[in-house]
Amino acid sequence: MSVEELARRIKNARPRQDELSDLVYGKVVKTSPLTVKIENRFEISAPFIIVSKNAGSLKSGDGVLMMRVQQGQKYFVMERV
């Protein structure tokens, strides 16, 4: 295998930026349905949010630490901050 072929394989095997998970901060806007404003940019609601047991009972005004997954299609609330 040539060096060029090896370099191409390594480049193609690397995940793209949009495939990686990110940690994001949000603020609970309302609880029914659960709506969170992310980094003062946009809001997401219940169908796109998964809440861990560690997050406990969330209420309006709570800050939350979330993980963006599935290329931003879902947000996993890990804990209140």
mmCIF file of the N, C-alpha and C atoms, coordinates in Angstrom:
data_MODEL
# 
_entry.id   MODEL 
# 
loop_
_atom_site.group_PDB 
_atom_site.id 
_atom_site.type_symbol 
_atom_site.label_atom_id 
_atom_site.label_alt_id 
_atom_site.label_comp_id 
_atom_site.label_asym_id 
_atom_site.label_entity_id 
_atom_site.label_seq_id 
_atom_site.pdbx_PDB_ins_code 
_atom_site.Cartn_x 
_atom_site.Cartn_y 
_atom_site.Cartn_z 
_atom_site.occupancy 
_atom_site.B_iso_or_equiv 
_atom_site.pdbx_formal_charge 
_atom_site.auth_seq_id 
_atom_site.auth_comp_id 
_atom_site.auth_asym_id 
_atom_site.auth_atom_id 
_atom_site.pdbx_PDB_model_num 
ATOM 1   N N  . MET A 1 1  ? 0.849   -1.170 0.000  1.00 0.00 ? 1  MET A N  1 
ATOM 2   C CA . MET A 1 1  ? 0.000   0.000  0.000  1.00 0.00 ? 1  MET A CA 1 
ATOM 3   C C  . MET A 1 1  ? 0.898   1.239  0.000  1.00 0.00 ? 1  MET A C  1 
ATOM 4   N N  . SER A 1 2  ? 0.557   2.177  -0.844 1.00 0.00 ? 2  SER A N  1 
ATOM 5   C CA . SER A 1 2  ? 1.346   3.405  -0.937 1.00 0.00 ? 2  SER A CA 1 
ATOM 6   C C  . SER A 1 2  ? 0.983   4.356  0.206  1.00 0.00 ? 2  SER A C  1 
ATOM 7   N N  . VAL A 1 3  ? 1.851   5.324  0.434  1.00 0.00 ? 3  VAL A N  1 
ATOM 8   C CA . VAL A 1 3  ? 1.612   6.335  1.467  1.00 0.00 ? 3  VAL A CA 1 
ATOM 9   C C  . VAL A 1 3  ? 0.361   7.137  1.144  1.00 0.00 ? 3  VAL A C  1 
ATOM 10  N N  . GLU A 1 4  ? 0.155   7.440  -0.130 1.00 0.00 ? 4  GLU A N  1 
ATOM 11  C CA . GLU A 1 4  ? -1.027  8.200  -0.539 1.00 0.00 ? 4  GLU A CA 1 
ATOM 12  C C  . GLU A 1 4  ? -2.312  7.419  -0.236 1.00 0.00 ? 4  GLU A C  1 
ATOM 13  N N  . GLU A 1 5  ? -2.300  6.122  -0.512 1.00 0.00 ? 5  GLU A N  1 
ATOM 14  C CA . GLU A 1 5  ? -3.461  5.277  -0.240 1.00 0.00 ? 5  GLU A CA 1 
ATOM 15  C C  . GLU A 1 5  ? -3.737  5.218  1.260  1.00 0.00 ? 5  GLU A C  1 
ATOM 16  N N  . LEU A 1 6  ? -2.705  5.068  2.065  1.00 0.00 ? 6  LEU A N  1 
ATOM 17  C CA . LEU A 1 6  ? -2.850  5.040  3.520  1.00 0.00 ? 6  LEU A CA 1 
ATOM 18  C C  . LEU A 1 6  ? -3.417  6.361  4.031  1.00 0.00 ? 6  LEU A C  1 
ATOM 19  N N  . ALA A 1 7  ? -2.900  7.475  3.549  1.00 0.00 ? 7  ALA A N  1 
ATOM 20  C CA . ALA A 1 7  ? -3.392  8.796  3.965  1.00 0.00 ? 7  ALA A CA 1 
ATOM 21  C C  . ALA A 1 7  ? -4.859  8.969  3.589  1.00 0.00 ? 7  ALA A C  1 
ATOM 22  N N  . ARG A 1 8  ? -5.242  8.518  2.401  1.00 0.00 ? 8  ARG A N  1 
ATOM 23  C CA . ARG A 1 8  ? -6.643  8.622  1.972  1.00 0.00 ? 8  ARG A CA 1 
ATOM 24  C C  . ARG A 1 8  ? -7.551  7.781  2.869  1.00 0.00 ? 8  ARG A C  1 
ATOM 25  N N  . ARG A 1 9  ? -7.109  6.579  3.230  1.00 0.00 ? 9  ARG A N  1 
ATOM 26  C CA . ARG A 1 9  ? -7.917  5.717  4.103  1.00 0.00 ? 9  ARG A CA 1 
ATOM 27  C C  . ARG A 1 9  ? -8.095  6.318  5.488  1.00 0.00 ? 9  ARG A C  1 
ATOM 28  N N  . ILE A 1 10 ? -7.015  6.892  6.016  1.00 0.00 ? 10 ILE A N  1 
ATOM 29  C CA . ILE A 1 10 ? -7.101  7.530  7.330  1.00 0.00 ? 10 ILE A CA 1 
ATOM 30  C C  . ILE A 1 10 ? -8.056  8.718  7.276  1.00 0.00 ? 10 ILE A C  1 
ATOM 31  N N  . LYS A 1 11 ? -7.958  9.528  6.249  1.00 0.00 ? 11 LYS A N  1 
ATOM 32  C CA . LYS A 1 11 ? -8.838  10.697 6.104  1.00 0.00 ? 11 LYS A CA 1 
ATOM 33  C C  . LYS A 1 11 ? -10.293 10.267 6.000  1.00 0.00 ? 11 LYS A C  1 
ATOM 34  N N  . ASN A 1 12 ? -10.578 9.237  5.226  1.00 0.00 ? 12 ASN A N  1 
ATOM 35  C CA . ASN A 1 12 ? -11.946 8.771  5.042  1.00 0.00 ? 12 ASN A CA 1 
ATOM 36  C C  . ASN A 1 12 ? -12.504 8.075  6.283  1.00 0.00 ? 12 ASN A C  1 
ATOM 37  N N  . ALA A 1 13 ? -11.649 7.533  7.133  1.00 0.00 ? 13 ALA A N  1 
ATOM 38  C CA . ALA A 1 13 ? -12.102 6.832  8.338  1.00 0.00 ? 13 ALA A CA 1 
ATOM 39  C C  . ALA A 1 13 ? -12.420 7.787  9.479  1.00 0.00 ? 13 ALA A C  1 
ATOM 40  N N  . ARG A 1 14 ? -11.933 9.004  9.388  1.00 0.00 ? 14 ARG A N  1 
ATOM 41  C CA . ARG A 1 14 ? -12.171 9.999  10.431 1.00 0.00 ? 14 ARG A CA 1 
ATOM 42  C C  . ARG A 1 14 ? -13.620 10.447 10.419 1.00 0.00 ? 14 ARG A C  1 
ATOM 43  N N  . PRO A 1 15 ? -14.262 10.560 11.599 1.00 0.00 ? 15 PRO A N  1 
ATOM 44  C CA . PRO A 1 15 ? -15.634 11.061 11.617 1.00 0.00 ? 15 PRO A CA 1 
ATOM 45  C C  . PRO A 1 15 ? -15.677 12.543 11.246 1.00 0.00 ? 15 PRO A C  1 
ATOM 46  N N  . ARG A 1 16 ? -16.752 12.940 10.594 1.00 0.00 ? 16 ARG A N  1 
ATOM 47  C CA . ARG A 1 16 ? -16.937 14.358 10.256 1.00 0.00 ? 16 ARG A CA 1 
ATOM 48  C C  . ARG A 1 16 ? -17.366 15.118 11.506 1.00 0.00 ? 16 ARG A C  1 
ATOM 49  N N  . GLN A 1 17 ? -17.146 16.411 11.523 1.00 0.00 ? 17 GLN A N  1 
ATOM 50  C CA . GLN A 1 17 ? -17.509 17.236 12.671 1.00 0.00 ? 17 GLN A CA 1 
ATOM 51  C C  . GLN A 1 17 ? -18.984 17.112 13.017 1.00 0.00 ? 17 GLN A C  1 
ATOM 52  N N  . ASP A 1 18 ? -19.861 17.031 12.009 1.00 0.00 ? 18 ASP A N  1 
ATOM 53  C CA . ASP A 1 18 ? -21.292 16.977 12.293 1.00 0.00 ? 18 ASP A CA 1 
ATOM 54  C C  . ASP A 1 18 ? -21.737 15.611 12.805 1.00 0.00 ? 18 ASP A C  1 
ATOM 55  N N  . GLU A 1 19 ? -20.839 14.618 12.834 1.00 0.00 ? 19 GLU A N  1 
ATOM 56  C CA . GLU A 1 19 ? -21.171 13.307 13.368 1.00 0.00 ? 19 GLU A CA 1 
ATOM 57  C C  . GLU A 1 19 ? -20.781 13.164 14.838 1.00 0.00 ? 19 GLU A C  1 
ATOM 58  N N  . LEU A 1 20 ? -20.038 14.128 15.370 1.00 0.00 ? 20 LEU A N  1 
ATOM 59  C CA . LEU A 1 20 ? -19.569 14.059 16.742 1.00 0.00 ? 20 LEU A CA 1 
ATOM 60  C C  . LEU A 1 20 ? -20.593 14.641 17.701 1.00 0.00 ? 20 LEU A C  1 
ATOM 61  N N  . SER A 1 21 ? -20.476 14.281 18.973 1.00 0.00 ? 21 SER A N  1 
ATOM 62  C CA . SER A 1 21 ? -21.345 14.825 20.006 1.00 0.00 ? 21 SER A CA 1 
ATOM 63  C C  . SER A 1 21 ? -20.713 16.079 20.586 1.00 0.00 ? 21 SER A C  1 
ATOM 64  N N  . ASP A 1 22 ? -21.550 16.993 21.025 1.00 0.00 ? 22 ASP A N  1 
ATOM 65  C CA . ASP A 1 22 ? -21.086 18.235 21.640 1.00 0.00 ? 22 ASP A CA 1 
ATOM 66  C C  . ASP A 1 22 ? -21.784 18.411 22.976 1.00 0.00 ? 22 ASP A C  1 
ATOM 67  N N  . LEU A 1 23 ? -21.107 19.075 23.906 1.00 0.00 ? 23 LEU A N  1 
ATOM 68  C CA . LEU A 1 23 ? -21.754 19.484 25.144 1.00 0.00 ? 23 LEU A CA 1 
ATOM 69  C C  . LEU A 1 23 ? -22.281 20.889 24.942 1.00 0.00 ? 23 LEU A C  1 
ATOM 70  N N  . VAL A 1 24 ? -23.529 21.107 25.314 1.00 0.00 ? 24 VAL A N  1 
ATOM 71  C CA . VAL A 1 24 ? -24.147 22.428 25.177 1.00 0.00 ? 24 VAL A CA 1 
ATOM 72  C C  . VAL A 1 24 ? -24.885 22.770 26.465 1.00 0.00 ? 24 VAL A C  1 
ATOM 73  N N  . TYR A 1 25 ? -25.028 24.053 26.713 1.00 0.00 ? 25 TYR A N  1 
ATOM 74  C CA . TYR A 1 25 ? -25.764 24.528 27.873 1.00 0.00 ? 25 TYR A CA 1 
ATOM 75  C C  . TYR A 1 25 ? -27.090 25.087 27.420 1.00 0.00 ? 25 TYR A C  1 
ATOM 76  N N  . GLY A 1 26 ? -28.099 24.887 28.256 1.00 0.00 ? 26 GLY A N  1 
ATOM 77  C CA . GLY A 1 26 ? -29.413 25.410 27.948 1.00 0.00 ? 26 GLY A CA 1 
ATOM 78  C C  . GLY A 1 26 ? -30.117 25.884 29.197 1.00 0.00 ? 26 GLY A C  1 
ATOM 79  N N  . LYS A 1 27 ? -31.292 26.476 28.984 1.00 0.00 ? 27 LYS A N  1 
ATOM 80  C CA . LYS A 1 27 ? -32.118 26.954 30.090 1.00 0.00 ? 27 LYS A CA 1 
ATOM 81  C C  . LYS A 1 27 ? -33.542 26.504 29.844 1.00 0.00 ? 27 LYS A C  1 
ATOM 82  N N  . VAL A 1 28 ? -34.160 25.896 30.847 1.00 0.00 ? 28 VAL A N  1 
ATOM 83  C CA . VAL A 1 28 ? -35.537 25.423 30.719 1.00 0.00 ? 28 VAL A CA 1 
ATOM 84  C C  . VAL A 1 28 ? -36.448 26.632 30.600 1.00 0.00 ? 28 VAL A C  1 
ATOM 85  N N  . VAL A 1 29 ? -37.225 26.668 29.513 1.00 0.00 ? 29 VAL A N  1 
ATOM 86  C CA . VAL A 1 29 ? -38.160 27.764 29.268 1.00 0.00 ? 29 VAL A CA 1 
ATOM 87  C C  . VAL A 1 29 ? -39.520 27.418 29.859 1.00 0.00 ? 29 VAL A C  1 
ATOM 88  N N  . LYS A 1 30 ? -39.976 26.188 29.617 1.00 0.00 ? 30 LYS A N  1 
ATOM 89  C CA . LYS A 1 30 ? -41.216 25.720 30.220 1.00 0.00 ? 30 LYS A CA 1 
ATOM 90  C C  . LYS A 1 30 ? -41.154 24.205 30.382 1.00 0.00 ? 30 LYS A C  1 
ATOM 91  N N  . THR A 1 31 ? -42.033 23.685 31.239 1.00 0.00 ? 31 THR A N  1 
ATOM 92  C CA . THR A 1 31 ? -41.962 22.268 31.580 1.00 0.00 ? 31 THR A CA 1 
ATOM 93  C C  . THR A 1 31 ? -43.003 21.413 30.874 1.00 0.00 ? 31 THR A C  1 
ATOM 94  N N  . SER A 1 32 ? -44.062 22.004 30.390 1.00 0.00 ? 32 SER A N  1 
ATOM 95  C CA . SER A 1 32 ? -45.093 21.195 29.745 1.00 0.00 ? 32 SER A CA 1 
ATOM 96  C C  . SER A 1 32 ? -45.567 21.875 28.467 1.00 0.00 ? 32 SER A C  1 
ATOM 97  N N  . PRO A 1 33 ? -45.119 21.406 27.301 1.00 0.00 ? 33 PRO A N  1 
ATOM 98  C CA . PRO A 1 33 ? -44.104 20.382 27.094 1.00 0.00 ? 33 PRO A CA 1 
ATOM 99  C C  . PRO A 1 33 ? -42.730 20.952 27.414 1.00 0.00 ? 33 PRO A C  1 
ATOM 100 N N  . LEU A 1 34 ? -41.808 20.075 27.799 1.00 0.00 ? 34 LEU A N  1 
ATOM 101 C CA . LEU A 1 34 ? -40.460 20.512 28.148 1.00 0.00 ? 34 LEU A CA 1 
ATOM 102 C C  . LEU A 1 34 ? -39.844 21.242 26.959 1.00 0.00 ? 34 LEU A C  1 
ATOM 103 N N  . THR A 1 35 ? -39.433 22.482 27.206 1.00 0.00 ? 35 THR A N  1 
ATOM 104 C CA . THR A 1 35 ? -38.807 23.318 26.172 1.00 0.00 ? 35 THR A CA 1 
ATOM 105 C C  . THR A 1 35 ? -37.540 23.920 26.758 1.00 0.00 ? 35 THR A C  1 
ATOM 106 N N  . VAL A 1 36 ? -36.441 23.819 26.016 1.00 0.00 ? 36 VAL A N  1 
ATOM 107 C CA . VAL A 1 36 ? -35.146 24.316 26.474 1.00 0.00 ? 36 VAL A CA 1 
ATOM 108 C C  . VAL A 1 36 ? -34.577 25.260 25.423 1.00 0.00 ? 36 VAL A C  1 
ATOM 109 N N  . LYS A 1 37 ? -34.106 26.411 25.892 1.00 0.00 ? 37 LYS A N  1 
ATOM 110 C CA . LYS A 1 37 ? -33.423 27.353 25.001 1.00 0.00 ? 37 LYS A CA 1 
ATOM 111 C C  . LYS A 1 37 ? -31.937 27.039 25.070 1.00 0.00 ? 37 LYS A C  1 
ATOM 112 N N  . ILE A 1 38 ? -31.318 26.801 23.912 1.00 0.00 ? 38 ILE A N  1 
ATOM 113 C CA . ILE A 1 38 ? -29.924 26.391 23.851 1.00 0.00 ? 38 ILE A CA 1 
ATOM 114 C C  . ILE A 1 38 ? -29.041 27.581 23.526 1.00 0.00 ? 38 ILE A C  1 
ATOM 115 N N  . GLU A 1 39 ? -28.138 27.882 24.470 1.00 0.00 ? 39 GLU A N  1 
ATOM 116 C CA . GLU A 1 39 ? -27.125 28.923 24.300 1.00 0.00 ? 39 GLU A CA 1 
ATOM 117 C C  . GLU A 1 39 ? -27.694 30.221 23.724 1.00 0.00 ? 39 GLU A C  1 
ATOM 118 N N  . ASN A 1 40 ? -28.889 30.589 24.152 1.00 0.00 ? 40 ASN A N  1 
ATOM 119 C CA . ASN A 1 40 ? -29.561 31.817 23.704 1.00 0.00 ? 40 ASN A CA 1 
ATOM 120 C C  . ASN A 1 40 ? -29.703 31.919 22.199 1.00 0.00 ? 40 ASN A C  1 
ATOM 121 N N  . ARG A 1 41 ? -29.737 30.761 21.501 1.00 0.00 ? 41 ARG A N  1 
ATOM 122 C CA . ARG A 1 41 ? -29.833 30.787 20.044 1.00 0.00 ? 41 ARG A CA 1 
ATOM 123 C C  . ARG A 1 41 ? -31.153 30.248 19.537 1.00 0.00 ? 41 ARG A C  1 
ATOM 124 N N  . PHE A 1 42 ? -31.608 29.104 20.054 1.00 0.00 ? 42 PHE A N  1 
ATOM 125 C CA . PHE A 1 42 ? -32.842 28.506 19.560 1.00 0.00 ? 42 PHE A CA 1 
ATOM 126 C C  . PHE A 1 42 ? -33.450 27.618 20.637 1.00 0.00 ? 42 PHE A C  1 
ATOM 127 N N  . GLU A 1 43 ? -34.726 27.277 20.457 1.00 0.00 ? 43 GLU A N  1 
ATOM 128 C CA . GLU A 1 43 ? -35.427 26.442 21.428 1.00 0.00 ? 43 GLU A CA 1 
ATOM 129 C C  . GLU A 1 43 ? -35.726 25.075 20.836 1.00 0.00 ? 43 GLU A C  1 
ATOM 130 N N  . ILE A 1 44 ? -35.659 24.063 21.703 1.00 0.00 ? 44 ILE A N  1 
ATOM 131 C CA . ILE A 1 44 ? -36.058 22.712 21.317 1.00 0.00 ? 44 ILE A CA 1 
ATOM 132 C C  . ILE A 1 44 ? -37.130 22.254 22.291 1.00 0.00 ? 44 ILE A C  1 
ATOM 133 N N  . SER A 1 45 ? -37.961 21.307 21.851 1.00 0.00 ? 45 SER A N  1 
ATOM 134 C CA . SER A 1 45 ? -39.032 20.839 22.726 1.00 0.00 ? 45 SER A CA 1 
ATOM 135 C C  . SER A 1 45 ? -39.012 19.327 22.861 1.00 0.00 ? 45 SER A C  1 
ATOM 136 N N  . ALA A 1 46 ? -39.969 18.814 23.628 1.00 0.00 ? 46 ALA A N  1 
ATOM 137 C CA . ALA A 1 46 ? -40.030 17.430 24.093 1.00 0.00 ? 46 ALA A CA 1 
ATOM 138 C C  . ALA A 1 46 ? -39.635 16.343 23.093 1.00 0.00 ? 46 ALA A C  1 
ATOM 139 N N  . PRO A 1 47 ? -40.100 16.327 21.864 1.00 0.00 ? 47 PRO A N  1 
ATOM 140 C CA . PRO A 1 47 ? -39.734 15.188 21.013 1.00 0.00 ? 47 PRO A CA 1 
ATOM 141 C C  . PRO A 1 47 ? -38.234 15.066 20.745 1.00 0.00 ? 47 PRO A C  1 
ATOM 142 N N  . PHE A 1 48 ? -37.495 16.144 20.935 1.00 0.00 ? 48 PHE A N  1 
ATOM 143 C CA . PHE A 1 48 ? -36.067 16.151 20.644 1.00 0.00 ? 48 PHE A CA 1 
ATOM 144 C C  . PHE A 1 48 ? -35.208 16.080 21.898 1.00 0.00 ? 48 PHE A C  1 
ATOM 145 N N  . ILE A 1 49 ? -35.839 15.918 23.073 1.00 0.00 ? 49 ILE A N  1 
ATOM 146 C CA . ILE A 1 49 ? -35.126 15.950 24.342 1.00 0.00 ? 49 ILE A CA 1 
ATOM 147 C C  . ILE A 1 49 ? -35.278 14.616 25.065 1.00 0.00 ? 49 ILE A C  1 
ATOM 148 N N  . ILE A 1 50 ? -34.141 14.096 25.546 1.00 0.00 ? 50 ILE A N  1 
ATOM 149 C CA . ILE A 1 50 ? -34.130 12.913 26.399 1.00 0.00 ? 50 ILE A CA 1 
ATOM 150 C C  . ILE A 1 50 ? -33.563 13.371 27.738 1.00 0.00 ? 50 ILE A C  1 
ATOM 151 N N  . VAL A 1 51 ? -34.258 13.071 28.833 1.00 0.00 ? 51 VAL A N  1 
ATOM 152 C CA . VAL A 1 51 ? -33.835 13.536 30.151 1.00 0.00 ? 51 VAL A CA 1 
ATOM 153 C C  . VAL A 1 51 ? -33.314 12.355 30.967 1.00 0.00 ? 51 VAL A C  1 
ATOM 154 N N  . SER A 1 52 ? -32.090 12.494 31.506 1.00 0.00 ? 52 SER A N  1 
ATOM 155 C CA . SER A 1 52 ? -31.538 11.436 32.351 1.00 0.00 ? 52 SER A CA 1 
ATOM 156 C C  . SER A 1 52 ? -32.126 11.529 33.754 1.00 0.00 ? 52 SER A C  1 
ATOM 157 N N  . LYS A 1 53 ? -32.001 10.445 34.499 1.00 0.00 ? 53 LYS A N  1 
ATOM 158 C CA . LYS A 1 53 ? -32.476 10.442 35.882 1.00 0.00 ? 53 LYS A CA 1 
ATOM 159 C C  . LYS A 1 53 ? -31.663 11.397 36.745 1.00 0.00 ? 53 LYS A C  1 
ATOM 160 N N  . ASN A 1 54 ? -30.422 11.656 36.369 1.00 0.00 ? 54 ASN A N  1 
ATOM 161 C CA . ASN A 1 54 ? -29.563 12.573 37.125 1.00 0.00 ? 54 ASN A CA 1 
ATOM 162 C C  . ASN A 1 54 ? -30.042 14.015 37.073 1.00 0.00 ? 54 ASN A C  1 
ATOM 163 N N  . ALA A 1 55 ? -30.829 14.348 36.058 1.00 0.00 ? 55 ALA A N  1 
ATOM 164 C CA . ALA A 1 55 ? -31.307 15.719 35.910 1.00 0.00 ? 55 ALA A CA 1 
ATOM 165 C C  . ALA A 1 55 ? -32.360 16.057 36.959 1.00 0.00 ? 55 ALA A C  1 
ATOM 166 N N  . GLY A 1 56 ? -33.059 15.043 37.496 1.00 0.00 ? 56 GLY A N  1 
ATOM 167 C CA . GLY A 1 56 ? -34.075 15.276 38.518 1.00 0.00 ? 56 GLY A CA 1 
ATOM 168 C C  . GLY A 1 56 ? -35.273 16.012 37.951 1.00 0.00 ? 56 GLY A C  1 
ATOM 169 N N  . SER A 1 57 ? -36.043 16.638 38.863 1.00 0.00 ? 57 SER A N  1 
ATOM 170 C CA . SER A 1 57 ? -37.212 17.421 38.424 1.00 0.00 ? 57 SER A CA 1 
ATOM 171 C C  . SER A 1 57 ? -36.759 18.743 37.858 1.00 0.00 ? 57 SER A C  1 
ATOM 172 N N  . LEU A 1 58 ? -37.103 19.021 36.629 1.00 0.00 ? 58 LEU A N  1 
ATOM 173 C CA . LEU A 1 58 ? -36.735 20.285 35.997 1.00 0.00 ? 58 LEU A CA 1 
ATOM 174 C C  . LEU A 1 58 ? -37.877 21.277 36.128 1.00 0.00 ? 58 LEU A C  1 
ATOM 175 N N  . LYS A 1 59 ? -37.513 22.545 36.298 1.00 0.00 ? 59 LYS A N  1 
ATOM 176 C CA . LYS A 1 59 ? -38.523 23.602 36.353 1.00 0.00 ? 59 LYS A CA 1 
ATOM 177 C C  . LYS A 1 59 ? -38.032 24.794 35.545 1.00 0.00 ? 59 LYS A C  1 
ATOM 178 N N  . SER A 1 60 ? -38.934 25.674 35.195 1.00 0.00 ? 60 SER A N  1 
ATOM 179 C CA . SER A 1 60 ? -38.585 26.851 34.399 1.00 0.00 ? 60 SER A CA 1 
ATOM 180 C C  . SER A 1 60 ? -37.463 27.627 35.071 1.00 0.00 ? 60 SER A C  1 
ATOM 181 N N  . GLY A 1 61 ? -36.480 28.039 34.273 1.00 0.00 ? 61 GLY A N  1 
ATOM 182 C CA . GLY A 1 61 ? -35.353 28.800 34.781 1.00 0.00 ? 61 GLY A CA 1 
ATOM 183 C C  . GLY A 1 61 ? -34.135 27.966 35.116 1.00 0.00 ? 61 GLY A C  1 
ATOM 184 N N  . ASP A 1 62 ? -34.294 26.631 35.203 1.00 0.00 ? 62 ASP A N  1 
ATOM 185 C CA . ASP A 1 62 ? -33.148 25.761 35.495 1.00 0.00 ? 62 ASP A CA 1 
ATOM 186 C C  . ASP A 1 62 ? -32.151 25.768 34.340 1.00 0.00 ? 62 ASP A C  1 
ATOM 187 N N  . GLY A 1 63 ? -30.878 25.814 34.675 1.00 0.00 ? 63 GLY A N  1 
ATOM 188 C CA . GLY A 1 63 ? -29.835 25.637 33.678 1.00 0.00 ? 63 GLY A CA 1 
ATOM 189 C C  . GLY A 1 63 ? -29.566 24.147 33.533 1.00 0.00 ? 63 GLY A C  1 
ATOM 190 N N  . VAL A 1 64 ? -29.274 23.686 32.330 1.00 0.00 ? 64 VAL A N  1 
ATOM 191 C CA . VAL A 1 64 ? -29.018 22.267 32.100 1.00 0.00 ? 64 VAL A CA 1 
ATOM 192 C C  . VAL A 1 64 ? -27.787 22.083 31.219 1.00 0.00 ? 64 VAL A C  1 
ATOM 193 N N  . LEU A 1 65 ? -27.073 20.982 31.463 1.00 0.00 ? 65 LEU A N  1 
ATOM 194 C CA . LEU A 1 65 ? -25.948 20.574 30.630 1.00 0.00 ? 65 LEU A CA 1 
ATOM 195 C C  . LEU A 1 65 ? -26.448 19.429 29.765 1.00 0.00 ? 65 LEU A C  1 
ATOM 196 N N  . MET A 1 66 ? -26.291 19.564 28.449 1.00 0.00 ? 66 MET A N  1 
ATOM 197 C CA . MET A 1 66 ? -26.827 18.573 27.524 1.00 0.00 ? 66 MET A CA 1 
ATOM 198 C C  . MET A 1 66 ? -25.747 18.109 26.558 1.00 0.00 ? 66 MET A C  1 
ATOM 199 N N  . MET A 1 67 ? -25.987 16.937 25.996 1.00 0.00 ? 67 MET A N  1 
ATOM 200 C CA . MET A 1 67 ? -25.135 16.406 24.949 1.00 0.00 ? 67 MET A CA 1 
ATOM 201 C C  . MET A 1 67 ? -25.947 16.369 23.665 1.00 0.00 ? 67 MET A C  1 
ATOM 202 N N  . ARG A 1 68 ? -25.398 16.994 22.630 1.00 0.00 ? 68 ARG A N  1 
ATOM 203 C CA . ARG A 1 68 ? -26.052 16.983 21.314 1.00 0.00 ? 68 ARG A CA 1 
ATOM 204 C C  . ARG A 1 68 ? -25.650 15.681 20.629 1.00 0.00 ? 68 ARG A C  1 
ATOM 205 N N  . VAL A 1 69 ? -26.635 14.900 20.211 1.00 0.00 ? 69 VAL A N  1 
ATOM 206 C CA . VAL A 1 69 ? -26.355 13.604 19.577 1.00 0.00 ? 69 VAL A CA 1 
ATOM 207 C C  . VAL A 1 69 ? -27.160 13.470 18.292 1.00 0.00 ? 69 VAL A C  1 
ATOM 208 N N  . GLN A 1 70 ? -26.883 12.439 17.541 1.00 0.00 ? 70 GLN A N  1 
ATOM 209 C CA . GLN A 1 70 ? -27.576 12.146 16.277 1.00 0.00 ? 70 GLN A CA 1 
ATOM 210 C C  . GLN A 1 70 ? -27.595 13.359 15.355 1.00 0.00 ? 70 GLN A C  1 
ATOM 211 N N  . GLN A 1 71 ? -26.433 13.969 15.212 1.00 0.00 ? 71 GLN A N  1 
ATOM 212 C CA . GLN A 1 71 ? -26.260 15.138 14.344 1.00 0.00 ? 71 GLN A CA 1 
ATOM 213 C C  . GLN A 1 71 ? -27.239 16.269 14.686 1.00 0.00 ? 71 GLN A C  1 
ATOM 214 N N  . GLY A 1 72 ? -27.477 16.458 15.972 1.00 0.00 ? 72 GLY A N  1 
ATOM 215 C CA . GLY A 1 72 ? -28.345 17.539 16.421 1.00 0.00 ? 72 GLY A CA 1 
ATOM 216 C C  . GLY A 1 72 ? -29.824 17.219 16.369 1.00 0.00 ? 72 GLY A C  1 
ATOM 217 N N  . GLN A 1 73 ? -30.170 15.971 16.114 1.00 0.00 ? 73 GLN A N  1 
ATOM 218 C CA . GLN A 1 73 ? -31.584 15.589 16.072 1.00 0.00 ? 73 GLN A CA 1 
ATOM 219 C C  . GLN A 1 73 ? -32.132 15.304 17.467 1.00 0.00 ? 73 GLN A C  1 
ATOM 220 N N  . LYS A 1 74 ? -31.262 15.003 18.421 1.00 0.00 ? 74 LYS A N  1 
ATOM 221 C CA . LYS A 1 74 ? -31.665 14.736 19.805 1.00 0.00 ? 74 LYS A CA 1 
ATOM 222 C C  . LYS A 1 74 ? -30.705 15.443 20.744 1.00 0.00 ? 74 LYS A C  1 
ATOM 223 N N  . TYR A 1 75 ? -31.211 15.811 21.909 1.00 0.00 ? 75 TYR A N  1 
ATOM 224 C CA . TYR A 1 75 ? -30.411 16.417 22.964 1.00 0.00 ? 75 TYR A CA 1 
ATOM 225 C C  . TYR A 1 75 ? -30.661 15.628 24.244 1.00 0.00 ? 75 TYR A C  1 
ATOM 226 N N  . PHE A 1 76 ? -29.578 15.161 24.882 1.00 0.00 ? 76 PHE A N  1 
ATOM 227 C CA . PHE A 1 76 ? -29.652 14.378 26.084 1.00 0.00 ? 76 PHE A CA 1 
ATOM 228 C C  . PHE A 1 76 ? -29.320 15.263 27.271 1.00 0.00 ? 76 PHE A C  1 
ATOM 229 N N  . VAL A 1 77 ? -30.315 15.526 28.132 1.00 0.00 ? 77 VAL A N  1 
ATOM 230 C CA . VAL A 1 77 ? -30.108 16.364 29.313 1.00 0.00 ? 77 VAL A CA 1 
ATOM 231 C C  . VAL A 1 77 ? -29.405 15.515 30.364 1.00 0.00 ? 77 VAL A C  1 
ATOM 232 N N  . MET A 1 78 ? -28.154 15.874 30.675 1.00 0.00 ? 78 MET A N  1 
ATOM 233 C CA . MET A 1 78 ? -27.360 15.075 31.610 1.00 0.00 ? 78 MET A CA 1 
ATOM 234 C C  . MET A 1 78 ? -27.569 15.510 33.058 1.00 0.00 ? 78 MET A C  1 
ATOM 235 N N  . GLU A 1 79 ? -27.598 16.809 33.306 1.00 0.00 ? 79 GLU A N  1 
ATOM 236 C CA . GLU A 1 79 ? -27.767 17.293 34.669 1.00 0.00 ? 79 GLU A CA 1 
ATOM 237 C C  . GLU A 1 79 ? -28.149 18.754 34.703 1.00 0.00 ? 79 GLU A C  1 
ATOM 238 N N  . ARG A 1 80 ? -28.669 19.166 35.862 1.00 0.00 ? 80 ARG A N  1 
ATOM 239 C CA . ARG A 1 80 ? -28.932 20.583 36.088 1.00 0.00 ? 80 ARG A CA 1 
ATOM 240 C C  . ARG A 1 80 ? -27.641 21.261 36.512 1.00 0.00 ? 80 ARG A C  1 
ATOM 241 N N  . VAL A 1 81 ? -27.473 22.510 36.107 1.00 0.00 ? 81 VAL A N  1 
ATOM 242 C CA . VAL A 1 81 ? -26.265 23.266 36.509 1.00 0.00 ? 81 VAL A CA 1 
ATOM 243 C C  . VAL A 1 81 ? -26.655 24.586 37.138 1.00 0.00 ? 81 VAL A C  1 
# 
